Amino acid sequence: MTKTMHIGEFKAKFSEVAELLKKGFTIKVIKGKSGELVGYFGKEFPNEQPEERKLGFFKDLGIEVNKNDLEWSESELEEMGL
């Protein structure tokens, strides 16, 4: 299991982090508001390559989605509260 922590929290709770690492957790450390990756800490590191995604999920359900279905007018967006 992966737990994400900001660098300040990681430093402040290092003894807790050590216990999590012993239990098999992987800690993802980020910094700043942008969430810039500092590094991973743990015994096993996550695969950096994204999982292969299956396209056409809705096609198996008999639903077809096309680009026109995803375009809304200003009035439609206002009706949705957006």
Sequence and secondary structure as in RCSB ss.txt:
>XXXX:A:sequence
MTKTMHIGEFKAKFSEVAELLKKGFTIKVIKGKSGELVGYFGKEFPNEQPEERKLGFFKDLGIEVNKNDLEWSES
ELEEMGL
>XXXX:A:secstr
 EEEEEHHHHHHTHHHHHHHHHTT EEEEEETTTTEEEEEESSS   SS     S GGGGGT    GGGG   HH
HHHHTT 
